């Protein structure tokens, strides 16, 4: 369907980027993330929404793929909400489509806040 554009889809990146873990650490960091998420769910460490968003944030910071990491991580957060918690998908800033540039700026600001340890803006953005 996408020709050669997505020929590499689903394969871990083979080069290091200016963000993300070292290319050789991707499988190990994914295992740590999955184990952490299992702990959060079993121990009800965070709210359901926060678990999904923390998973999304950590997944994108691992940066598994050469491209599409943000889309992949948002999809995974939605899957967690639906499959683990029988909840609704996130809207990811799409409630006001007239402000797409502002929504992207708000998303990036929320991601940067999460990078600094404040997850609340990203949780709020996911529901906006």
C-alpha positions in Angstrom: 0.0 0.0 0.0 2.8 2.5 0.9 5.4 1.1 -1.5 8.9 1.5 -0.3 8.0 4.2 2.2 7.2 1.7 4.9 9.5 -1.1 3.8 11.3 -0.8 7.1 8.1 -0.6 9.3 8.3 -2.7 12.4 12.1 -3.0 12.4 14.1 -1.4 15.2 16.2 1.5 14.0 19.8 0.6 13.0 21.4 3.9 13.8 21.6 6.1 16.8 19.6 9.4 16.8 19.9 12.6 18.8 17.0 11.2 20.9 16.3 7.8 22.2 18.4 5.1 23.8 21.4 3.5 22.0 20.2 1.3 19.2 21.6 -1.8 20.9 19.6 -1.0 24.1 16.2 -0.9 22.5 15.1 -4.5 23.3 16.3 -4.3 26.9 14.7 -0.9 27.5 11.4 -2.2 26.1 11.5 -5.2 28.5 12.1 -2.8 31.4 9.2 -0.6 30.3 6.9 -3.6 30.0 7.9 -4.9 33.4 7.4 -1.4 34.9 3.9 -1.1 33.3 2.9 -4.6 34.6 3.9 -3.4 38.1 1.9 -0.2 37.7 -1.2 -2.1 36.7 -0.9 -4.8 39.3 -0.3 -2.4 42.1 -2.5 0.4 40.9 0.4 2.8 41.2 -1.2 5.4 39.0 -4.6 6.1 37.5 -5.5 4.2 34.4 -5.0 7.3 32.2 -1.6 8.0 33.8 -0.4 4.4 33.3 -1.2 4.7 29.6 0.4 8.1 29.3 3.5 7.1 31.2 3.8 4.1 29.0 3.5 6.3 25.9 6.1 8.7 27.2 8.6 6.1 28.0 8.0 4.3 24.7 8.6 7.4 22.6 11.7 8.2 24.7 13.2 4.7 23.8 12.6 5.7 20.2 12.4 2.2 18.7 12.0 3.2 15.1 13.6 5.6 12.6 10.2 7.3 12.1 6.7 7.2 13.5 7.6 6.8 17.2 5.1 9.5 18.3 2.2 7.9 16.3 3.2 4.4 17.6 3.3 5.5 21.2 -0.1 7.3 21.0 -1.6 4.2 19.4 -0.2 2.1 22.2 -1.6 4.4 24.9 -5.1 4.1 23.2 -4.7 0.3 23.1 -3.8 0.2 26.8 -6.9 2.3 27.6 -9.2 0.1 25.5 -7.8 -3.4 26.2 -6.5 -3.1 29.8 -8.9 -0.7 31.3 -12.0 -0.9 29.0 -11.7 2.9 28.6 -12.1 5.4 25.9 -9.4 6.4 23.4 -7.6 9.6 24.0 -8.4 12.6 21.7 -4.8 13.9 21.5 -5.8 17.6 21.1 -8.2 16.9 18.3 -11.3 18.3 20.0 -10.5 21.7 18.4 -9.3 21.0 14.9 -9.2 24.7 14.0 -6.1 25.0 16.1 -3.9 22.3 14.7 -0.6 24.3 15.0 -1.5 25.3 18.5 -2.3 21.6 19.3 1.1 20.5 18.1 2.8 23.2 20.1 0.8 22.2 23.2 1.7 18.5 22.6 5.4 19.3 22.3 5.3 21.5 25.5 3.5 18.6 27.3 6.1 16.1 26.2 8.9 18.4 27.3 7.2 18.8 30.7 7.0 15.0 31.0 10.7 14.8 30.1 11.3 17.0 33.1 9.2 14.8 35.3 5.8 16.5 35.2 3.4 14.1 33.5 0.2 16.0 34.2 0.3 18.3 31.1 0.7 15.2 28.9 -2.3 13.5 30.6 -4.4 16.7 30.1 -3.3 17.1 26.5 -4.2 13.4 25.7 -7.8 14.1 26.8 -8.1 17.6 25.2 
